[in-house]
Amino acid sequence: MITSDDILSLNFYNYGNPFTGSYQGMRYRIVKQKETKDEEGRTIKEEGLLVAIWPEPFAYEKTADELKTTKLFPFSEEGKAQVLEWLNSSWENGEWKPGFTASELDNLTQKMKEGHEE
């Protein structure tokens, strides 16, 4: 189970750096999304904790967008609690492995390991 200590304090995210972690085959990335407005002052992007999940073994930048699931949460302690709840329920429900079965993920991981041994 992913805990509050695993995803750091809200203050960390104020500096704009993403935080990445993993839990038993599921990778996740959390970053503070800043509010963005267009020229007329309409909000294009809301502020919050933007969370992405995807299957191991690839890094965020090396994973196809189709394999990522993202969700925005309020930038608050309540939002952080919602992030934890979503991460843990997504892992339990297998939502982090879109398009893959567990055995396909295992095969892909094995092939990657074999490629590094050569």
Phi and psi in degrees as a GROMACS rama.xvg file:
@    title "Ramachandran Plot"
@    xaxis  label "Phi"
@    yaxis  label "Psi"
@TYPE xy
-82.0047  133.043  ILE-2
-112.891  170.601  THR-3
-58.6231  -37.5271  SER-4
-65.9629  -27.8996  ASP-5
-68.4425  -26.4477  ASP-6
-108.764  13.0434  ILE-7
65.9587  174.867  LEU-8
-84.429  161.758  SER-9
-60.1403  -32.8786  LEU-10
-57.7883  -35.924  ASN-11
-55.0797  -41.9769  PHE-12
-74.5939  -17.4257  TYR-13
-64.2467  -20.9773  ASN-14
-83.7733  -4.72696  TYR-15
85.7981  -0.0063239  GLY-16
-86.8674  140.795  ASN-17
-76.9351  153.869  PRO-18
-117.331  131.308  PHE-19
-120.384  149.983  THR-20
-155.355  -179.743  GLY-21
-149.413  157.393  SER-22
-147.985  109.76  TYR-23
42.2531  55.2011  GLN-24
98.9153  -16.314  GLY-25
-103.581  125.289  MET-26
-97.8731  152.836  ARG-27
-144.699  154.326  TYR-28
-137.836  132.647  ARG-29
-126.679  131.409  ILE-30
-145.291  149.166  VAL-31
-80.3175  120.701  LYS-32
-92.1617  125.871  GLN-33
-84.583  150.931  LYS-34
-66.5364  136.311  GLU-35
-125.727  134.718  THR-36
-122.531  153.398  LYS-37
-83.7049  -176.514  ASP-38
-63.0308  -24.912  GLU-39
-91.3423  4.24545  GLU-40
86.5952  7.77135  GLY-41
-81.4161  140.253  ARG-42
-73.0433  124.788  THR-43
-95.0904  -44.7538  ILE-44
-127.692  137.052  LYS-45
-87.7416  152.754  GLU-46
-74.5607  144.634  GLU-47
167.549  -176.233  GLY-48
-90.712  112.564  LEU-49
-93.228  120.205  LEU-50
-117.583  134.467  VAL-51
-123.568  142.206  ALA-52
-126.121  149.89  ILE-53
-163.093  165.41  TRP-54
-78.2619  145.59  PRO-55
-64.2868  160.863  GLU-56
-105.124  1.16259  PRO-57
-83.3914  152.866  PHE-58
-72.7888  163.128  ALA-59
-53.0376  -49.4099  TYR-60
-67.3523  -24.2597  GLU-61
-98.3003  5.23562  LYS-62
-103.007  133.244  THR-63
-61.612  141.417  ALA-64
-57.8411  -29.7169  ASP-65
-65.0119  -20.872  GLU-66
-91.7439  -4.85101  LEU-67
-100.066  143.264  LYS-68
-118.479  128.428  THR-69
-122.434  154.155  THR-70
-153.445  143.969  LYS-71
-104.658  134.625  LEU-72
-124.18  155.587  PHE-73
-59.6341  146.301  PRO-74
-86.1576  83.8361  PHE-75
-161.283  171.222  SER-76
-62.9324  -36.7861  GLU-77
-64.6602  -41.1313  GLU-78
-62.9949  -39.6284  GLY-79
-62.1686  -40.4188  LYS-80
-63.7197  -37.6618  ALA-81
-66.2767  -36.8067  GLN-82
-59.526  -48.6967  VAL-83
-59.1266  -45.5838  LEU-84
-60.9199  -43.973  GLU-85
-66.6064  -43.8545  TRP-86
-59.4507  -48.7646  LEU-87
-67.0812  -40.3705  ASN-88
-71.0565  -34.6195  SER-89
-63.7865  -39.9936  SER-90
-64.9585  -47.8847  TRP-91
-60.4338  -37.1174  GLU-92
-87.6673  -4.23879  ASN-93
74.2071  17.9946  GLY-94
-68.5286  -13.2842  GLU-95
-84.9515  -4.4601  TRP-96
-118.653  59.3676  LYS-97
-64.3214  132.259  PRO-98
80.3083  -1.46898  GLY-99
-124.314  144.132  PHE-100
-92.1039  164.259  THR-101
-59.4673  -40.7533  ALA-102
-68.1449  -35.3336  SER-103
-64.8024  -39.3571  GLU-104
-63.9022  -42.4902  LEU-105
-61.0953  -43.338  ASP-106
-62.777  -42.4477  ASN-107
-63.5343  -43.4977  LEU-108
-62.267  -43.5795  THR-109
-62.0555  -44.1963  GLN-110
-61.3451  -38.4394  LYS-111
-66.5994  -41.82  MET-112
-61.9166  -43.3694  LYS-113
-63.9202  -36.2084  GLU-114
-64.9177  -31.6462  GLY-115
-79.8934  -19.8971  HIS-116
-82.3126  -18.8841  GLU-117
